[in-house]
Amino acid sequence: MSKAVISLEPLGCPSCMQKIENAVKGLNGVEKETVKVLFNSSKVKTEFDENMVNITEIEKAIEDLGYPVIKSKVRA
């Protein structure tokens, strides 16, 4: 399992958190119970299986909702 911390542009509202959380949880390979969207710091933390999904796909799911990703850190 890999851990990711994805930094986003500042989030505008709590419903943004829910949309992002649902999109990331909907990806195969993401450990659903590890998905956390931190409103105040505009970060998404999650664990995922790199054999099933990669960080680019996770970023795309967030960006497809209209939330720009600033940077991502992944560690095994």
mmCIF file as gemmi writes it, N, C-alpha and C atoms, coordinates in Angstrom:
data_model
loop_
_atom_site.group_PDB
_atom_site.id
_atom_site.type_symbol
_atom_site.label_atom_id
_atom_site.label_alt_id
_atom_site.label_comp_id
_atom_site.label_asym_id
_atom_site.label_entity_id
_atom_site.label_seq_id
_atom_site.pdbx_PDB_ins_code
_atom_site.Cartn_x
_atom_site.Cartn_y
_atom_site.Cartn_z
_atom_site.occupancy
_atom_site.B_iso_or_equiv
_atom_site.pdbx_formal_charge
_atom_site.auth_seq_id
_atom_site.auth_asym_id
_atom_site.pdbx_PDB_model_num
ATOM 1 N N . MET Axp A 1 ? 0.829 -1.192 0 1 0 ? 1 A 1
ATOM 2 C CA . MET Axp A 1 ? 0 0 0 1 0 ? 1 A 1
ATOM 3 C C . MET Axp A 1 ? 0.871 1.252 0 1 0 ? 1 A 1
ATOM 4 N N . SER Axp A 2 ? 0.471 2.214 -0.775 1 0 ? 2 A 1
ATOM 5 C CA . SER Axp A 2 ? 1.154 3.503 -0.803 1 0 ? 2 A 1
ATOM 6 C C . SER Axp A 2 ? 0.266 4.531 -0.124 1 0 ? 2 A 1
ATOM 7 N N . LYS Axp A 3 ? 0.91 5.536 0.465 1 0 ? 3 A 1
ATOM 8 C CA . LYS Axp A 3 ? 0.169 6.628 1.098 1 0 ? 3 A 1
ATOM 9 C C . LYS Axp A 3 ? 0.368 7.877 0.258 1 0 ? 3 A 1
ATOM 10 N N . ALA Axp A 4 ? -0.702 8.644 0.103 1 0 ? 4 A 1
ATOM 11 C CA . ALA Axp A 4 ? -0.606 9.879 -0.676 1 0 ? 4 A 1
ATOM 12 C C . ALA Axp A 4 ? -1.137 11.047 0.129 1 0 ? 4 A 1
ATOM 13 N N . VAL Axp A 5 ? -0.475 12.196 -0.037 1 0 ? 5 A 1
ATOM 14 C CA . VAL Axp A 5 ? -0.982 13.466 0.47 1 0 ? 5 A 1
ATOM 15 C C . VAL Axp A 5 ? -1.057 14.378 -0.751 1 0 ? 5 A 1
ATOM 16 N N . ILE Axp A 6 ? -2.264 14.805 -1.07 1 0 ? 6 A 1
ATOM 17 C CA . ILE Axp A 6 ? -2.5 15.614 -2.264 1 0 ? 6 A 1
ATOM 18 C C . ILE Axp A 6 ? -2.897 17.013 -1.814 1 0 ? 6 A 1
ATOM 19 N N . SER Axp A 7 ? -2.11 18.019 -2.221 1 0 ? 7 A 1
ATOM 20 C CA . SER Axp A 7 ? -2.393 19.41 -1.865 1 0 ? 7 A 1
ATOM 21 C C . SER Axp A 7 ? -3.25 20.044 -2.951 1 0 ? 7 A 1
ATOM 22 N N . LEU Axp A 8 ? -4.327 20.709 -2.524 1 0 ? 8 A 1
ATOM 23 C CA . LEU Axp A 8 ? -5.27 21.33 -3.459 1 0 ? 8 A 1
ATOM 24 C C . LEU Axp A 8 ? -5.263 22.84 -3.295 1 0 ? 8 A 1
ATOM 25 N N . GLU Axp A 9 ? -5.883 23.513 -4.262 1 0 ? 9 A 1
ATOM 26 C CA . GLU Axp A 9 ? -6.183 24.933 -4.096 1 0 ? 9 A 1
ATOM 27 C C . GLU Axp A 9 ? -7.103 25.05 -2.879 1 0 ? 9 A 1
ATOM 28 N N . PRO Axp A 10 ? -7.161 26.21 -2.221 1 0 ? 10 A 1
ATOM 29 C CA . PRO Axp A 10 ? -8.044 26.321 -1.051 1 0 ? 10 A 1
ATOM 30 C C . PRO Axp A 10 ? -9.491 25.934 -1.372 1 0 ? 10 A 1
ATOM 31 N N . LEU Axp A 11 ? -10.082 25.139 -0.488 1 0 ? 11 A 1
ATOM 32 C CA . LEU Axp A 11 ? -11.464 24.68 -0.681 1 0 ? 11 A 1
ATOM 33 C C . LEU Axp A 11 ? -12.425 25.76 -0.192 1 0 ? 11 A 1
ATOM 34 N N . GLY Axp A 12 ? -13.523 25.908 -0.924 1 0 ? 12 A 1
ATOM 35 C CA . GLY Axp A 12 ? -14.456 26.98 -0.619 1 0 ? 12 A 1
ATOM 36 C C . GLY Axp A 12 ? -15.568 26.613 0.35 1 0 ? 12 A 1
ATOM 37 N N . CYS Axp A 13 ? -15.974 25.355 0.382 1 0 ? 13 A 1
ATOM 38 C CA . CYS Axp A 13 ? -17.118 25.01 1.21 1 0 ? 13 A 1
ATOM 39 C C . CYS Axp A 13 ? -17.058 23.549 1.639 1 0 ? 13 A 1
ATOM 40 N N . PRO Axp A 14 ? -17.748 23.211 2.728 1 0 ? 14 A 1
ATOM 41 C CA . PRO Axp A 14 ? -17.743 21.828 3.192 1 0 ? 14 A 1
ATOM 42 C C . PRO Axp A 14 ? -18.306 20.835 2.171 1 0 ? 14 A 1
ATOM 43 N N . SER Axp A 15 ? -19.218 21.261 1.313 1 0 ? 15 A 1
ATOM 44 C CA . SER Axp A 15 ? -19.746 20.312 0.327 1 0 ? 15 A 1
ATOM 45 C C . SER Axp A 15 ? -18.669 19.919 -0.693 1 0 ? 15 A 1
ATOM 46 N N . CYS Axp A 16 ? -17.653 20.786 -0.873 1 0 ? 16 A 1
ATOM 47 C CA . CYS Axp A 16 ? -16.516 20.437 -1.734 1 0 ? 16 A 1
ATOM 48 C C . CYS Axp A 16 ? -15.817 19.208 -1.172 1 0 ? 16 A 1
ATOM 49 N N . MET Axp A 17 ? -15.662 19.171 0.137 1 0 ? 17 A 1
ATOM 50 C CA . MET Axp A 17 ? -14.995 18.044 0.787 1 0 ? 17 A 1
ATOM 51 C C . MET Axp A 17 ? -15.717 16.748 0.467 1 0 ? 17 A 1
ATOM 52 N N . GLN Axp A 18 ? -17.037 16.772 0.556 1 0 ? 18 A 1
ATOM 53 C CA . GLN Axp A 18 ? -17.841 15.571 0.332 1 0 ? 18 A 1
ATOM 54 C C . GLN Axp A 18 ? -17.7 15.079 -1.105 1 0 ? 18 A 1
ATOM 55 N N . LYS Axp A 19 ? -17.732 16.018 -2.05 1 0 ? 19 A 1
ATOM 56 C CA . LYS Axp A 19 ? -17.597 15.647 -3.465 1 0 ? 19 A 1
ATOM 57 C C . LYS Axp A 19 ? -16.251 14.984 -3.723 1 0 ? 19 A 1
ATOM 58 N N . ILE Axp A 20 ? -15.177 15.587 -3.193 1 0 ? 20 A 1
ATOM 59 C CA . ILE Axp A 20 ? -13.831 15.048 -3.402 1 0 ? 20 A 1
ATOM 60 C C . ILE Axp A 20 ? -13.716 13.68 -2.738 1 0 ? 20 A 1
ATOM 61 N N . GLU Axp A 21 ? -14.197 13.583 -1.501 1 0 ? 21 A 1
ATOM 62 C CA . GLU Axp A 21 ? -14.125 12.322 -0.762 1 0 ? 21 A 1
ATOM 63 C C . GLU Axp A 21 ? -14.84 11.207 -1.524 1 0 ? 21 A 1
ATOM 64 N N . ASN Axp A 22 ? -16.034 11.486 -2.018 1 0 ? 22 A 1
ATOM 65 C CA . ASN Axp A 22 ? -16.801 10.476 -2.752 1 0 ? 22 A 1
ATOM 66 C C . ASN Axp A 22 ? -16.104 10.065 -4.047 1 0 ? 22 A 1
ATOM 67 N N . ALA Axp A 23 ? -15.499 11.027 -4.74 1 0 ? 23 A 1
ATOM 68 C CA . ALA Axp A 23 ? -14.814 10.727 -6.002 1 0 ? 23 A 1
ATOM 69 C C . ALA Axp A 23 ? -13.604 9.826 -5.755 1 0 ? 23 A 1
ATOM 70 N N . VAL Axp A 24 ? -12.822 10.13 -4.723 1 0 ? 24 A 1
ATOM 71 C CA . VAL Axp A 24 ? -11.622 9.333 -4.433 1 0 ? 24 A 1
ATOM 72 C C . VAL Axp A 24 ? -12.024 7.947 -3.929 1 0 ? 24 A 1
ATOM 73 N N . LYS Axp A 25 ? -13.041 7.89 -3.076 1 0 ? 25 A 1
ATOM 74 C CA . LYS Axp A 25 ? -13.503 6.595 -2.559 1 0 ? 25 A 1
ATOM 75 C C . LYS Axp A 25 ? -14.061 5.715 -3.675 1 0 ? 25 A 1
ATOM 76 N N . GLY Axp A 26 ? -14.534 6.323 -4.749 1 0 ? 26 A 1
ATOM 77 C CA . GLY Axp A 26 ? -15.121 5.574 -5.853 1 0 ? 26 A 1
ATOM 78 C C . GLY Axp A 26 ? -14.107 4.892 -6.757 1 0 ? 26 A 1
ATOM 79 N N . LEU Axp A 27 ? -12.821 5.174 -6.552 1 0 ? 27 A 1
ATOM 80 C CA . LEU Axp A 27 ? -11.781 4.579 -7.4 1 0 ? 27 A 1
ATOM 81 C C . LEU Axp A 27 ? -11.398 3.196 -6.883 1 0 ? 27 A 1
ATOM 82 N N . ASN Axp A 28 ? -11.289 2.223 -7.797 1 0 ? 28 A 1
ATOM 83 C CA . ASN Axp A 28 ? -10.822 0.889 -7.409 1 0 ? 28 A 1
ATOM 84 C C . ASN Axp A 28 ? -9.371 0.972 -6.996 1 0 ? 28 A 1
ATOM 85 N N . GLY Axp A 29 ? -9.031 0.336 -5.882 1 0 ? 29 A 1
ATOM 86 C CA . GLY Axp A 29 ? -7.657 0.339 -5.405 1 0 ? 29 A 1
ATOM 87 C C . GLY Axp A 29 ? -7.412 1.31 -4.275 1 0 ? 29 A 1
ATOM 88 N N . VAL Axp A 30 ? -8.358 2.228 -4.04 1 0 ? 30 A 1
ATOM 89 C CA . VAL Axp A 30 ? -8.238 3.177 -2.932 1 0 ? 30 A 1
ATOM 90 C C . VAL Axp A 30 ? -8.858 2.537 -1.692 1 0 ? 30 A 1
ATOM 91 N N . GLU Axp A 31 ? -8.125 2.587 -0.577 1 0 ? 31 A 1
ATOM 92 C CA . GLU Axp A 31 ? -8.661 2.096 0.698 1 0 ? 31 A 1
ATOM 93 C C . GLU Axp A 31 ? -9.677 3.123 1.194 1 0 ? 31 A 1
ATOM 94 N N . LYS Axp A 32 ? -10.957 2.798 1.069 1 0 ? 32 A 1
ATOM 95 C CA . LYS Axp A 32 ? -12.011 3.777 1.317 1 0 ? 32 A 1
ATOM 96 C C . LYS Axp A 32 ? -11.975 4.381 2.726 1 0 ? 32 A 1
ATOM 97 N N . GLU Axp A 33 ? -11.667 3.549 3.734 1 0 ? 33 A 1
ATOM 98 C CA . GLU Axp A 33 ? -11.68 4.077 5.105 1 0 ? 33 A 1
ATOM 99 C C . GLU Axp A 33 ? -10.489 4.993 5.403 1 0 ? 33 A 1
ATOM 100 N N . THR Axp A 34 ? -9.504 5.071 4.484 1 0 ? 34 A 1
ATOM 101 C CA . THR Axp A 34 ? -8.351 5.946 4.723 1 0 ? 34 A 1
ATOM 102 C C . THR Axp A 34 ? -8.504 7.317 4.074 1 0 ? 34 A 1
ATOM 103 N N . VAL Axp A 35 ? -9.557 7.525 3.292 1 0 ? 35 A 1
ATOM 104 C CA . VAL Axp A 35 ? -9.721 8.797 2.578 1 0 ? 35 A 1
ATOM 105 C C . VAL Axp A 35 ? -10.147 9.878 3.564 1 0 ? 35 A 1
ATOM 106 N N . LYS Axp A 36 ? -9.309 10.93 3.655 1 0 ? 36 A 1
ATOM 107 C CA . LYS Axp A 36 ? -9.636 12.062 4.522 1 0 ? 36 A 1
ATOM 108 C C . LYS Axp A 36 ? -9.388 13.344 3.74 1 0 ? 36 A 1
ATOM 109 N N . VAL Axp A 37 ? -10.394 14.212 3.717 1 0 ? 37 A 1
ATOM 110 C CA . VAL Axp A 37 ? -10.245 15.515 3.089 1 0 ? 37 A 1
ATOM 111 C C . VAL Axp A 37 ? -10.145 16.529 4.224 1 0 ? 37 A 1
ATOM 112 N N . LEU Axp A 38 ? -9.004 17.236 4.286 1 0 ? 38 A 1
ATOM 113 C CA . LEU Axp A 38 ? -8.759 18.204 5.346 1 0 ? 38 A 1
ATOM 114 C C . LEU Axp A 38 ? -9.117 19.59 4.823 1 0 ? 38 A 1
ATOM 115 N N . PHE Axp A 39 ? -10.227 20.125 5.323 1 0 ? 39 A 1
ATOM 116 C CA . PHE Axp A 39 ? -10.761 21.377 4.786 1 0 ? 39 A 1
ATOM 117 C C . PHE Axp A 39 ? -9.806 22.55 5.01 1 0 ? 39 A 1
ATOM 118 N N . ASN Axp A 40 ? -9.338 22.726 6.254 1 0 ? 40 A 1
ATOM 119 C CA . ASN Axp A 40 ? -8.523 23.901 6.582 1 0 ? 40 A 1
ATOM 120 C C . ASN Axp A 40 ? -7.186 23.93 5.86 1 0 ? 40 A 1
ATOM 121 N N . SER Axp A 41 ? -6.582 22.773 5.649 1 0 ? 41 A 1
ATOM 122 C CA . SER Axp A 41 ? -5.287 22.749 4.965 1 0 ? 41 A 1
ATOM 123 C C . SER Axp A 41 ? -5.423 22.405 3.476 1 0 ? 41 A 1
ATOM 124 N N . SER Axp A 42 ? -6.64 22.153 3.019 1 0 ? 42 A 1
ATOM 125 C CA . SER Axp A 42 ? -6.91 21.825 1.604 1 0 ? 42 A 1
ATOM 126 C C . SER Axp A 42 ? -6.035 20.668 1.123 1 0 ? 42 A 1
ATOM 127 N N . LYS Axp A 43 ? -6.082 19.572 1.879 1 0 ? 43 A 1
ATOM 128 C CA . LYS Axp A 43 ? -5.311 18.383 1.519 1 0 ? 43 A 1
ATOM 129 C C . LYS Axp A 43 ? -6.216 17.164 1.515 1 0 ? 43 A 1
ATOM 130 N N . VAL Axp A 44 ? -5.836 16.191 0.699 1 0 ? 44 A 1
ATOM 131 C CA . VAL Axp A 44 ? -6.506 14.896 0.684 1 0 ? 44 A 1
ATOM 132 C C . VAL Axp A 44 ? -5.452 13.863 1.071 1 0 ? 44 A 1
ATOM 133 N N . LYS Axp A 45 ? -5.781 13.032 2.057 1 0 ? 45 A 1
ATOM 134 C CA . LYS Axp A 45 ? -4.884 11.943 2.455 1 0 ? 45 A 1
ATOM 135 C C . LYS Axp A 45 ? -5.588 10.632 2.173 1 0 ? 45 A 1
ATOM 136 N N . THR Axp A 46 ? -4.844 9.678 1.643 1 0 ? 46 A 1
ATOM 137 C CA . THR Axp A 46 ? -5.419 8.362 1.373 1 0 ? 46 A 1
ATOM 138 C C . THR Axp A 46 ? -4.324 7.319 1.234 1 0 ? 46 A 1
ATOM 139 N N . GLU Axp A 47 ? -4.737 6.061 1.303 1 0 ? 47 A 1
ATOM 140 C CA . GLU Axp A 47 ? -3.849 4.942 1.002 1 0 ? 47 A 1
ATOM 141 C C . GLU Axp A 47 ? -4.442 4.21 -0.196 1 0 ? 47 A 1
ATOM 142 N N . PHE Axp A 48 ? -3.559 3.708 -1.055 1 0 ? 48 A 1
ATOM 143 C CA . PHE Axp A 48 ? -4.047 3.039 -2.259 1 0 ? 48 A 1
ATOM 144 C C . PHE Axp A 48 ? -3.068 1.958 -2.696 1 0 ? 48 A 1
ATOM 145 N N . ASP Axp A 49 ? -3.581 1.04 -3.492 1 0 ? 49 A 1
ATOM 146 C CA . ASP Axp A 49 ? -2.801 -0.07 -4.039 1 0 ? 49 A 1
ATOM 147 C C . ASP Axp A 49 ? -2.316 0.343 -5.429 1 0 ? 49 A 1
ATOM 148 N N . GLU Axp A 50 ? -1.006 0.537 -5.563 1 0 ? 50 A 1
ATOM 149 C CA . GLU Axp A 50 ? -0.452 1.014 -6.833 1 0 ? 50 A 1
ATOM 150 C C . GLU Axp A 50 ? -0.616 0.007 -7.966 1 0 ? 50 A 1
ATOM 151 N N . ASN Axp A 51 ? -0.937 -1.242 -7.642 1 0 ? 51 A 1
ATOM 152 C CA . ASN Axp A 51 ? -1.19 -2.228 -8.692 1 0 ? 51 A 1
ATOM 153 C C . ASN Axp A 51 ? -2.567 -2.033 -9.321 1 0 ? 51 A 1
ATOM 154 N N . MET Axp A 52 ? -3.451 -1.288 -8.637 1 0 ? 52 A 1
ATOM 155 C CA . MET Axp A 52 ? -4.819 -1.101 -9.127 1 0 ? 52 A 1
ATOM 156 C C . MET Axp A 52 ? -5.103 0.325 -9.597 1 0 ? 52 A 1
ATOM 157 N N . VAL Axp A 53 ? -4.459 1.301 -8.968 1 0 ? 53 A 1
ATOM 158 C CA . VAL Axp A 53 ? -4.716 2.708 -9.306 1 0 ? 53 A 1
ATOM 159 C C . VAL Axp A 53 ? -3.426 3.488 -9.043 1 0 ? 53 A 1
ATOM 160 N N . ASN Axp A 54 ? -3.17 4.521 -9.837 1 0 ? 54 A 1
ATOM 161 C CA . ASN Axp A 54 ? -1.961 5.314 -9.584 1 0 ? 54 A 1
ATOM 162 C C . ASN Axp A 54 ? -2.338 6.739 -9.183 1 0 ? 54 A 1
ATOM 163 N N . ILE Axp A 55 ? -1.345 7.481 -8.741 1 0 ? 55 A 1
ATOM 164 C CA . ILE Axp A 55 ? -1.602 8.833 -8.224 1 0 ? 55 A 1
ATOM 165 C C . ILE Axp A 55 ? -2.182 9.738 -9.31 1 0 ? 55 A 1
ATOM 166 N N . THR Axp A 56 ? -1.785 9.528 -10.555 1 0 ? 56 A 1
ATOM 167 C CA . THR Axp A 56 ? -2.305 10.355 -11.653 1 0 ? 56 A 1
ATOM 168 C C . THR Axp A 56 ? -3.818 10.178 -11.795 1 0 ? 56 A 1
ATOM 169 N N . GLU Axp A 57 ? -4.285 8.94 -11.637 1 0 ? 57 A 1
ATOM 170 C CA . GLU Axp A 57 ? -5.732 8.687 -11.737 1 0 ? 57 A 1
ATOM 171 C C . GLU Axp A 57 ? -6.489 9.329 -10.572 1 0 ? 57 A 1
ATOM 172 N N . ILE Axp A 58 ? -5.889 9.296 -9.389 1 0 ? 58 A 1
ATOM 173 C CA . ILE Axp A 58 ? -6.524 9.932 -8.222 1 0 ? 58 A 1
ATOM 174 C C . ILE Axp A 58 ? -6.59 11.445 -8.434 1 0 ? 58 A 1
ATOM 175 N N . GLU Axp A 59 ? -5.478 12.034 -8.886 1 0 ? 59 A 1
ATOM 176 C CA . GLU Axp A 59 ? -5.465 13.477 -9.174 1 0 ? 59 A 1
ATOM 177 C C . GLU Axp A 59 ? -6.511 13.834 -10.227 1 0 ? 59 A 1
ATOM 178 N N . LYS Axp A 60 ? -6.621 13.014 -11.276 1 0 ? 60 A 1
ATOM 179 C CA . LYS Axp A 60 ? -7.576 13.296 -12.355 1 0 ? 60 A 1
ATOM 180 C C . LYS Axp A 60 ? -9.007 13.28 -11.825 1 0 ? 60 A 1
ATOM 181 N N . ALA Axp A 61 ? -9.319 12.323 -10.922 1 0 ? 61 A 1
ATOM 182 C CA . ALA Axp A 61 ? -10.671 12.252 -10.366 1 0 ? 61 A 1
ATOM 183 C C . ALA Axp A 61 ? -11.009 13.537 -9.613 1 0 ? 61 A 1
ATOM 184 N N . ILE Axp A 62 ? -10.024 14.107 -8.922 1 0 ? 62 A 1
ATOM 185 C CA . ILE Axp A 62 ? -10.235 15.358 -8.177 1 0 ? 62 A 1
ATOM 186 C C . ILE Axp A 62 ? -10.339 16.537 -9.147 1 0 ? 62 A 1
ATOM 187 N N . GLU Axp A 63 ? -9.427 16.584 -10.111 1 0 ? 63 A 1
ATOM 188 C CA . GLU Axp A 63 ? -9.423 17.7 -11.064 1 0 ? 63 A 1
ATOM 189 C C . GLU Axp A 63 ? -10.66 17.692 -11.962 1 0 ? 63 A 1
ATOM 190 N N . ASP Axp A 64 ? -11.203 16.5 -12.261 1 0 ? 64 A 1
ATOM 191 C CA . ASP Axp A 64 ? -12.417 16.413 -13.071 1 0 ? 64 A 1
ATOM 192 C C . ASP Axp A 64 ? -13.601 17.074 -12.37 1 0 ? 64 A 1
ATOM 193 N N . LEU Axp A 65 ? -13.531 17.201 -11.048 1 0 ? 65 A 1
ATOM 194 C CA . LEU Axp A 65 ? -14.583 17.892 -10.294 1 0 ? 65 A 1
ATOM 195 C C . LEU Axp A 65 ? -14.381 19.408 -10.306 1 0 ? 65 A 1
ATOM 196 N N . GLY Axp A 66 ? -13.208 19.849 -10.783 1 0 ? 66 A 1
ATOM 197 C CA . GLY Axp A 66 ? -12.932 21.281 -10.844 1 0 ? 66 A 1
ATOM 198 C C . GLY Axp A 66 ? -12.063 21.795 -9.714 1 0 ? 66 A 1
ATOM 199 N N . TYR Axp A 67 ? -11.349 20.898 -9.03 1 0 ? 67 A 1
ATOM 200 C CA . TYR Axp A 67 ? -10.466 21.31 -7.932 1 0 ? 67 A 1
ATOM 201 C C . TYR Axp A 67 ? -9.02 21.066 -8.349 1 0 ? 67 A 1
ATOM 202 N N . PRO Axp A 68 ? -8.278 22.135 -8.666 1 0 ? 68 A 1
ATOM 203 C CA . PRO Axp A 68 ? -6.894 21.959 -9.129 1 0 ? 68 A 1
ATOM 204 C C . PRO Axp A 68 ? -5.993 21.339 -8.054 1 0 ? 68 A 1
ATOM 205 N N . VAL Axp A 69 ? -5.176 20.388 -8.484 1 0 ? 69 A 1
ATOM 206 C CA . VAL Axp A 69 ? -4.189 19.767 -7.604 1 0 ? 69 A 1
ATOM 207 C C . VAL Axp A 69 ? -2.894 20.565 -7.725 1 0 ? 69 A 1
ATOM 208 N N . ILE Axp A 70 ? -2.334 20.986 -6.592 1 0 ? 70 A 1
ATOM 209 C CA . ILE Axp A 70 ? -1.078 21.741 -6.606 1 0 ? 70 A 1
ATOM 210 C C . ILE Axp A 70 ? 0.097 20.776 -6.665 1 0 ? 70 A 1
ATOM 211 N N . LYS Axp A 71 ? 0.106 19.783 -5.769 1 0 ? 71 A 1
ATOM 212 C CA . LYS Axp A 71 ? 1.175 18.789 -5.794 1 0 ? 71 A 1
ATOM 213 C C . LYS Axp A 71 ? 0.729 17.565 -5.006 1 0 ? 71 A 1
ATOM 214 N N . SER Axp A 72 ? 1.424 16.465 -5.241 1 0 ? 72 A 1
ATOM 215 C CA . SER Axp A 72 ? 1.131 15.216 -4.532 1 0 ? 72 A 1
ATOM 216 C C . SER Axp A 72 ? 2.423 14.628 -4.03 1 0 ? 72 A 1
ATOM 217 N N . LYS Axp A 73 ? 2.325 14.027 -2.845 1 0 ? 73 A 1
ATOM 218 C CA . LYS Axp A 73 ? 3.462 13.284 -2.295 1 0 ? 73 A 1
ATOM 219 C C . LYS Axp A 73 ? 3.004 11.858 -2.085 1 0 ? 73 A 1
ATOM 220 N N . VAL Axp A 74 ? 3.78 10.907 -2.57 1 0 ? 74 A 1
ATOM 221 C CA . VAL Axp A 74 ? 3.432 9.501 -2.398 1 0 ? 74 A 1
ATOM 222 C C . VAL Axp A 74 ? 4.602 8.801 -1.726 1 0 ? 74 A 1
ATOM 223 N N . ARG Axp A 75 ? 4.288 7.972 -0.738 1 0 ? 75 A 1
ATOM 224 C CA . ARG Axp A 75 ? 5.345 7.137 -0.149 1 0 ? 75 A 1
ATOM 225 C C . ARG Axp A 75 ? 4.805 5.737 0.057 1 0 ? 75 A 1
ATOM 226 N N . ALA Axp A 76 ? 5.709 4.794 -0.06 1 0 ? 76 A 1
ATOM 227 C CA . ALA Axp A 76 ? 5.313 3.394 0.059 1 0 ? 76 A 1
ATOM 228 C C . ALA Axp A 76 ? 5.13 3.011 1.521 1 0 ? 76 A 1
